[in-house]
Every structure is written in structure tokens, then in C-alpha cells.
Amino acid sequence: MWRVILHNDDYTTQDFVVWVLKSVFRKPEDEAVRIMIDVHRRGKGVAGVYPFDVADTKIAQVKELAERNEFPLLCSLEPE
């Protein structure tokens, strides 16, 4: 299993991070906000834990949405 990590940056809006968590990772509003706060305060937050193929697909989705919306949001994998 692999953790999908969202990383903080100085440009991506908090609203966009919450939207990504809700749309890509299917998080409810309260959980998405909590993860966004972790990203903001701690520099990173765990968006979810998935098998490699699912995690890799979610990272690709985040990258595509971030690029389309002109944000540098970084998403990475860590082994569980």
C-alpha cells in the first residue's frame, strides 16, 4: 500500500486543495478541510492510502488538474 501525499507551496489556494481532496480522493468536506490544514501547517498531508496502481492514477489526476488550473501543487507517493 502507498500513501498519497500533498505538499504545501506558496501559490496553490486552500480552496483548490479542498476541491482536489473532495473530487479526486472522494473526501467529505470536513475531512478535506482537516487534510488541507495539515498540508498548510505541517508542509504535507496524507490524501489517502491505496494500492500502487490506484495511487499512481490519483497522482496523475492531481497533476493534470493542478496544471490545468495553473497551480504548482505537488503530490507524491510514500510506501505505507
C-alpha positions as CSV (number, residue, x, y, z in Angstrom):
1,M,0.0,0.0,0.0
2,W,1.1,3.5,-0.8
3,R,0.4,6.9,0.9
4,V,-0.5,9.7,-1.5
5,I,1.0,12.9,-0.1
6,L,0.0,16.5,-0.9
7,H,2.8,19.1,-0.4
8,N,2.4,22.7,0.6
9,D,3.5,25.6,-1.6
10,D,3.1,29.3,-1.6
11,Y,0.7,29.5,-4.6
12,T,-1.9,26.8,-4.5
13,T,-5.0,28.0,-2.8
14,Q,-6.5,26.3,0.2
15,D,-9.9,26.1,-1.6
16,F,-8.3,24.3,-4.6
17,V,-6.6,21.7,-2.2
18,V,-10.0,21.1,-0.6
19,W,-11.6,20.7,-4.0
20,V,-9.0,18.2,-5.1
21,L,-9.4,16.2,-2.0
22,K,-13.2,16.1,-2.5
23,S,-13.2,15.4,-6.2
24,V,-10.1,13.1,-6.7
25,F,-10.0,11.4,-3.3
26,R,-13.7,11.5,-2.5
27,K,-13.2,13.0,0.9
28,P,-16.1,14.6,2.7
29,E,-15.9,18.4,3.3
30,D,-14.8,18.1,7.0
31,E,-12.0,15.6,6.3
32,A,-10.8,17.5,3.2
33,V,-10.5,20.7,5.3
34,R,-8.6,18.8,8.0
35,I,-6.1,17.4,5.5
36,M,-5.7,20.8,3.8
37,I,-4.9,22.3,7.3
38,D,-2.2,19.6,7.7
39,V,-0.8,20.4,4.3
40,H,-0.8,24.1,5.2
41,R,0.6,23.9,8.8
42,R,2.9,20.8,8.5
43,G,4.0,21.1,4.9
44,K,2.3,17.9,3.8
45,G,-0.7,15.8,4.4
46,V,-1.9,12.3,3.6
47,A,-4.7,12.3,1.0
48,G,-5.2,8.6,1.2
49,V,-3.6,5.1,1.2
50,Y,-4.1,2.9,-1.9
51,P,-2.5,0.1,-3.9
52,F,0.2,1.4,-6.2
53,D,-1.8,1.5,-9.4
54,V,-4.6,3.4,-7.8
55,A,-2.2,5.8,-6.0
56,D,-0.3,6.4,-9.2
57,T,-3.5,7.2,-11.1
58,K,-4.6,9.7,-8.4
59,I,-1.3,11.4,-8.6
60,A,-1.7,11.8,-12.3
61,Q,-5.2,13.2,-11.8
62,V,-3.9,15.8,-9.3
63,K,-1.1,16.8,-11.6
64,E,-3.4,17.3,-14.5
65,L,-5.9,19.3,-12.5
66,A,-3.2,21.4,-11.0
67,E,-1.6,22.2,-14.3
68,R,-5.0,23.0,-15.9
69,N,-5.7,25.4,-13.1
70,E,-2.1,26.8,-13.1
71,F,-1.2,25.7,-9.6
72,P,2.2,24.0,-8.7
73,L,0.5,21.5,-6.3
74,L,2.9,18.7,-5.7
75,C,1.7,15.2,-5.0
76,S,3.9,12.2,-4.2
77,L,4.0,8.6,-3.0
78,E,5.4,7.0,0.2
79,P,5.3,3.3,1.0
80,E,2.9,2.5,3.9
